[in-house]
Amino acid sequence: MKGEVSFVGSDGERRKISFSAEALFRLEEQLDKKMGAIEADMRDPEKFGLGVIRTMFWAGLLDMYPDLELKDVGQHFSKVDPVEACSLVVRAFNGAFGTLTEAAPANPPEPSQTP
């Protein structure tokens, strides 16, 4: 599938993120934004935080887990470093559109700032 990005979570499970038409529809629906606005938000560090990344991560998993609910994505999202999750989402999103969207840096705490 175009834009498919594979990764292995910290639990050793292989997963794939991809943005099919259905996944993109569900993403637009969940964020209540069109693709152009989502892409613009990805360039704005004030708008592209972990909440959006987590929602995009969920949508990207829908091709592999079609019944996955947003409230349950934590079982997959927590298996990936936040910076890696951002990279996976951006790479899969770019692959789906054949673009080179440069995402704003994610807003996870720096490892030295984590309690």
N, CA, C and O of each residue as an XYZ file, in Angstrom:
460
protein
N       0.837     -1.181      0.000
C       0.000      0.000      0.000
C       0.885      1.249      0.000
O       1.901      1.301      0.694
N       0.499      2.226     -0.764
C       1.253      3.467     -0.846
C       1.298      4.144      0.529
O       0.267      4.318      1.178
N       2.481      4.513      0.954
C       2.625      5.209      2.224
C       2.700      4.304      3.427
O       2.717      4.789      4.558
N       2.745      3.020      3.222
C       2.785      2.085      4.347
C       4.159      2.132      5.016
O       5.193      2.080      4.349
N       4.147      2.231      6.341
C       5.381      2.260      7.124
C       5.282      1.175      8.186
O       4.350      1.165      8.990
N       6.242      0.265      8.183
C       6.266     -0.819      9.172
C       7.156     -0.435     10.341
O       8.117      0.318     10.188
N       6.823     -0.959     11.499
C       7.643     -0.743     12.682
C       7.395     -1.870     13.670
O       6.397     -2.586     13.585
N       8.312     -2.012     14.597
C       8.183     -3.003     15.661
C       8.085     -2.240     16.974
O       8.958     -1.438     17.308
N       7.021     -2.497     17.707
C       6.832     -1.843     18.995
C       7.769     -2.419     20.046
O       8.434     -3.428     19.814
N       7.814     -1.776     21.186
C       8.683     -2.237     22.268
C       8.282     -3.620     22.774
O       9.056     -4.276     23.470
N       7.065     -4.065     22.424
C       6.602     -5.398     22.804
C       7.007     -6.462     21.782
O       6.681     -7.638     21.944
N       7.728     -6.042     20.714
C       8.167     -6.977     19.686
C       7.145     -7.236     18.596
O       7.437     -7.959     17.644
N       5.954     -6.664     18.710
C       4.913     -6.871     17.710
C       5.154     -5.973     16.499
O       5.409     -4.777     16.637
N       5.068     -6.574     15.307
C       5.213     -5.818     14.054
C       3.867     -5.184     13.725
O       2.827     -5.840     13.774
N       3.906     -3.899     13.389
C       2.713     -3.149     13.027
C       2.985     -2.356     11.759
O       4.135     -2.176     11.357
N       1.903     -1.882     11.131
C       2.022     -1.035      9.943
C       1.099      0.156     10.097
O      -0.039      0.032     10.551
N       1.612      1.307      9.712
C       0.799      2.515      9.635
C       0.651      2.844      8.161
O       1.631      2.855      7.417
N      -0.574      3.112      7.744
C      -0.838      3.528      6.371
C      -2.092      4.396      6.367
O      -2.924      4.324      7.271
N      -2.200      5.205      5.345
C      -3.335      6.110      5.250
C      -4.111      5.852      3.964
O      -3.946      6.556      2.969
N      -4.961      4.825      4.006
C      -5.874      4.542      2.903
C      -6.948      5.628      2.877
O      -7.020      6.468      3.774
N      -7.779      5.598      1.837
C      -8.874      6.564      1.746
C      -9.776      6.471      2.984
O     -10.201      7.496      3.516
N     -10.066      5.270      3.437
C     -10.928      5.101      4.619
C     -10.259      5.661      5.869
O     -10.902      6.330      6.677
N      -8.967      5.386      6.025
C      -8.245      5.903      7.189
C      -8.224      7.432      7.169
O      -8.389      8.071      8.208
N      -8.021      8.013      5.992
C      -8.007      9.480      5.880
C      -9.385     10.066      6.164
O      -9.496     11.113      6.802
N     -10.426      9.401      5.698
C     -11.790      9.843      6.002
C     -12.032      9.838      7.511
O     -12.570     10.797      8.066
N     -11.632      8.757      8.164
C     -11.836      8.657      9.613
C     -11.009      9.697     10.358
O     -11.443     10.220     11.384
N      -9.811      9.998      9.842
C      -8.968     11.035     10.445
C      -9.636     12.394     10.321
O      -9.724     13.133     11.301
N     -10.109     12.730      9.123
C     -10.811     14.007      8.935
C     -12.013     14.104      9.870
O     -12.253     15.137     10.494
N     -12.750     13.025      9.951
C     -13.944     12.988     10.799
C     -13.581     13.201     12.270
O     -14.237     13.973     12.969
N     -12.555     12.529     12.728
C     -12.157     12.620     14.136
C     -11.618     14.003     14.485
O     -11.951     14.552     15.536
N     -10.785     14.569     13.606
C     -10.188     15.881     13.872
C     -11.100     17.031     13.450
O     -10.843     18.189     13.781
N     -12.167     16.706     12.717
C     -13.102     17.703     12.190
C     -12.357     18.737     11.344
O     -12.593     19.940     11.453
N     -11.451     18.236     10.497
C     -10.651     19.081      9.611
C     -10.453     18.368      8.292
O     -10.466     17.139      8.235
N     -10.270     19.134      7.234
C      -9.947     18.586      5.918
C      -8.442     18.327      5.836
O      -7.672     18.834      6.651
N      -8.032     17.534      4.846
C      -6.627     17.155      4.710
C      -5.695     18.357      4.631
O      -4.622     18.344      5.234
N      -6.083     19.388      3.903
C      -5.229     20.577      3.796
C      -4.964     21.215      5.141
O      -3.844     21.643      5.421
N      -5.991     21.281      5.978
C      -5.838     21.861      7.317
C      -4.980     20.961      8.203
O      -4.186     21.449      9.007
N      -5.140     19.651      8.055
C      -4.327     18.716      8.844
C      -2.864     18.852      8.437
O      -1.979     18.902      9.291
N      -2.612     18.913      7.130
C      -1.238     19.073      6.660
C      -0.650     20.394      7.166
O       0.510     20.430      7.577
N      -1.424     21.468      7.142
C      -0.941     22.758      7.655
C      -0.642     22.668      9.146
O       0.358     23.212      9.614
N      -1.498     21.990      9.888
C      -1.276     21.823     11.327
C       0.017     21.055     11.607
O       0.679     21.301     12.616
N       0.373     20.139     10.729
C       1.593     19.357     10.920
C       2.837     20.238     10.861
O       3.894     19.855     11.363
N       2.717     21.400     10.257
C       3.844     22.333     10.142
C       3.899     23.340     11.281
O       4.844     24.122     11.376
N       2.890     23.322     12.144
C       2.782     24.304     13.223
C       2.973     23.610     14.570
O       2.112     22.837     14.989
N       4.097     23.876     15.258
C       4.344     23.183     16.529
C       3.297     23.469     17.602
O       3.166     22.699     18.553
N       2.556     24.553     17.465
C       1.495     24.850     18.427
C       0.268     23.955     18.207
O      -0.546     23.776     19.113
N       0.144     23.403     17.012
C      -1.026     22.588     16.679
C      -0.697     21.105     16.521
O      -1.597     20.266     16.571
N       0.574     20.774     16.333
C       0.958     19.389     16.074
C       1.588     18.793     17.321
O       2.789     18.527     17.367
N       0.759     18.590     18.322
C       1.210     18.009     19.580
C       0.856     16.540     19.663
O       0.378     15.950     18.694
N       1.090     15.961     20.805
C       0.872     14.520     20.983
C      -0.575     14.092     20.763
O      -0.820     12.973     20.312
N      -1.531     14.953     21.070
C      -2.931     14.591     20.842
C      -3.218     14.354     19.366
O      -3.886     13.383     19.009
N      -2.718     15.234     18.513
C      -2.919     15.080     17.074
C      -2.104     13.890     16.560
O      -2.594     13.101     15.752
N      -0.878     13.764     17.025
C      -0.036     12.640     16.596
C      -0.697     11.317     16.983
O      -0.730     10.379     16.187
N      -1.217     11.247     18.195
C      -1.881     10.021     18.660
C      -3.105      9.713     17.799
O      -3.339      8.555     17.454
N      -3.887     10.735     17.450
C      -5.063     10.535     16.604
C      -4.653     10.089     15.208
O      -5.294      9.212     14.629
N      -3.598     10.676     14.661
C      -3.115     10.263     13.349
C      -2.556      8.845     13.404
O      -2.721      8.072     12.460
N      -1.899      8.507     14.502
C      -1.369      7.156     14.705
C      -2.524      6.153     14.676
O      -2.435      5.111     14.026
N      -3.599      6.473     15.381
C      -4.801      5.634     15.395
C      -5.334      5.436     13.979
O      -5.581      4.307     13.556
N      -5.510      6.539     13.248
C      -6.050      6.440     11.889
C      -5.129      5.613     11.004
O      -5.591      4.848     10.157
N      -3.826      5.770     11.204
C      -2.862      5.013     10.414
C      -2.878      3.521     10.697
O      -2.458      2.725      9.857
N      -3.354      3.137     11.864
C      -3.447      1.713     12.218
C      -4.746      1.064     11.748
O      -4.880     -0.158     11.818
N      -5.698      1.851     11.273
C      -7.018      1.312     10.937
C      -6.991      0.291      9.799
O      -7.840     -0.599      9.754
N      -6.037      0.407      8.887
C      -5.964     -0.591      7.817
C      -5.559     -1.954      8.370
O      -5.978     -2.989      7.852
N      -4.755     -1.950      9.410
C      -4.309     -3.199     10.037
C      -5.292     -3.670     11.113
O      -5.495     -4.870     11.298
N      -5.891     -2.725     11.810
C      -6.840     -3.010     12.899
C      -8.126     -2.225     12.625
O      -8.349     -1.197     13.263
N      -8.975     -2.671     11.702
C     -10.135     -1.883     11.281
C     -11.142     -1.571     12.385
O     -11.893     -0.604     12.264
N     -11.178     -2.343     13.430
C     -12.136     -2.107     14.514
C     -11.530     -1.353     15.691
O     -12.180     -1.202     16.725
N     -10.298     -0.878     15.548
C      -9.619     -0.177     16.637
C     -10.326      1.140     16.927
O     -10.528      1.957     16.028
N     -10.691      1.337     18.158
C     -11.318      2.587     18.595
C     -10.222      3.531     19.076
O      -9.199      3.093     19.600
N     -10.445      4.824     18.893
C      -9.466      5.820     19.331
C      -9.132      5.655     20.809
O      -7.973      5.788     21.204
N     -10.129      5.369     21.617
C      -9.900      5.227     23.054
C      -8.981      4.048     23.389
O      -8.410      3.988     24.478
N      -8.844      3.116     22.446
C      -8.028      1.925     22.684
C      -6.665      1.960     21.998
O      -5.914      0.988     22.084
N      -6.331      3.051     21.325
C      -5.079      3.111     20.577
C      -3.860      3.121     21.500
O      -2.754      2.810     21.061
N      -4.046      3.471     22.757
C      -2.936      3.515     23.700
C      -2.179      2.211     23.809
O      -0.980      2.213     24.086
N      -2.861      1.089     23.593
C      -2.186     -0.211     23.660
C      -1.127     -0.345     22.570
O      -0.202     -1.145     22.708
N      -1.247      0.418     21.496
C      -0.255      0.427     20.419
C       0.663      1.645     20.536
O       1.879      1.535     20.379
N       0.072      2.793     20.810
C       0.820      4.054     20.874
C       1.856      4.025     21.993
O       2.951      4.565     21.833
N       1.531      3.411     23.106
C       2.464      3.370     24.239
C       3.675      2.474     23.979
O       4.626      2.484     24.761
N       3.654      1.712     22.909
C       4.756      0.804     22.579
C       5.818      1.479     21.716
O       6.780      0.838     21.294
N       5.641      2.782     21.453
C       6.548      3.519     20.573
C       6.971      4.812     21.260
O       6.159      5.473     21.908
N       8.218      5.162     21.118
C       8.722      6.435     21.610
C       7.946      7.571     20.924
O       7.683      7.480     19.724
N       7.574      8.630     21.644
C       6.789      9.716     21.030
C       7.439     10.341     19.796
O       6.738     10.675     18.841
N       8.736     10.501     19.794
C       9.414     11.079     18.629
C       9.336     10.105     17.454
O       9.143     10.521     16.312
N       9.486      8.810     17.734
C       9.357      7.810     16.677
C       7.931      7.786     16.141
O       7.729      7.663     14.933
N       6.940      7.902     17.023
C       5.540      7.917     16.593
C       5.302      9.077     15.631
O       4.626      8.920     14.615
N       5.856     10.233     15.953
C       5.729     11.398     15.078
C       6.349     11.101     13.717
O       5.741     11.382     12.684
N       7.535     10.545     13.711
C       8.224     10.221     12.464
C       7.429      9.210     11.637
O       7.314      9.365     10.421
N       6.888      8.193     12.270
C       6.104      7.178     11.572
C       4.881      7.795     10.910
O       4.583      7.521      9.747
N       4.176      8.631     11.666
C       2.969      9.271     11.154
C       3.304     10.160      9.961
O       2.619     10.113      8.940
N       4.347     10.963     10.084
C       4.725     11.886      9.006
C       5.150     11.106      7.762
O       4.747     11.451      6.651
N       5.953     10.067      7.937
C       6.409      9.279      6.785
C       5.238      8.605      6.078
O       5.178      8.605      4.849
N       4.316      8.036      6.832
C       3.159      7.372      6.226
C       2.241      8.391      5.545
O       1.732      8.138      4.453
N       2.034      9.532      6.185
C       1.189     10.579      5.613
C       1.809     11.085      4.314
O       1.115     11.222      3.307
N       3.101     11.360      4.333
C       3.795     11.817      3.127
C       3.709     10.772      2.024
O       3.491     11.110      0.861
N       3.879      9.515      2.380
C       3.806      8.450      1.390
C       2.435      8.328      0.763
O       2.320      7.998     -0.418
N       1.400      8.588      1.531
C       0.036      8.506      1.012
C      -0.226      9.568     -0.038
O      -1.005      9.353     -0.967
N       0.424     10.718      0.107
C       0.184     11.829     -0.798
C       1.340     12.076     -1.753
O       1.223     12.899     -2.661
N       2.452     11.379     -1.565
C       3.602     11.606     -2.415
C       4.202     12.987     -2.218
O       4.815     13.543     -3.130
N       4.021     13.541     -1.019
C       4.540     14.870     -0.709
C       5.652     14.752      0.304
O       5.924     13.674      0.832
N       6.271     15.839      0.560
C       7.324     15.891      1.566
C       6.951     16.916      2.619
O       7.640     17.922      2.787
N       5.871     16.663      3.322
C       5.452     17.540      4.401
C       6.504     17.516      5.484
O       6.888     16.449      5.963
N       6.962     18.667      5.865
C       7.919     18.742      6.974
C       7.127     19.059      8.223
O       6.567     20.146      8.362
N       7.086     18.105      9.124
C       6.301     18.284     10.339
C       7.033     19.167     11.322
O       8.262     19.214     11.368
N       6.237     19.864     12.102
C       6.798     20.612     13.216
C       7.320     19.616     14.230
O       6.817     18.494     14.299
N       8.304     19.989     15.009
C       8.762     19.067     16.041
C       7.606     18.738     16.987
O       6.819     19.607     17.362
N       7.529     17.481     17.354
C       6.501     17.077     18.315
C       6.781     17.737     19.653
O       7.890     18.210     19.903
N       5.788     17.767     20.497
C       5.922     18.417     21.787
C       6.063     17.456     22.959
O       5.607     17.777     24.057
N       6.679     16.282     22.772
C       6.860     15.417     23.946
C       7.935     15.988     24.848
O       8.807     16.725     24.388
N       7.879     15.653     26.129
C       8.940     16.141     27.017
C      10.277     15.543     26.632
O      10.352     14.399     26.183
N      11.313     16.308     26.806
C      12.653     15.804     26.559
C      12.956     14.718     27.601
O      12.491     14.815     28.737
N      13.721     13.694     27.236
C      13.999     12.618     28.195
C      14.548     13.126     29.522
O      14.234     12.567     30.573
N      15.355     14.171     29.489
C      15.908     14.695     30.734
C      14.878     15.414     31.586
O      15.097     15.641     32.776
N      13.727     15.783     30.962
C      12.667     16.477     31.694
C      11.617     15.524     32.208
O      10.748     15.931     32.979
N      11.666     14.267     31.809
C      10.683     13.290     32.247
C      10.914     12.953     33.715
O      12.041     12.669     34.121
N       9.838     12.985     34.516
C      10.003     12.679     35.955
C      10.481     11.278     36.196
O      10.665     10.878     37.346
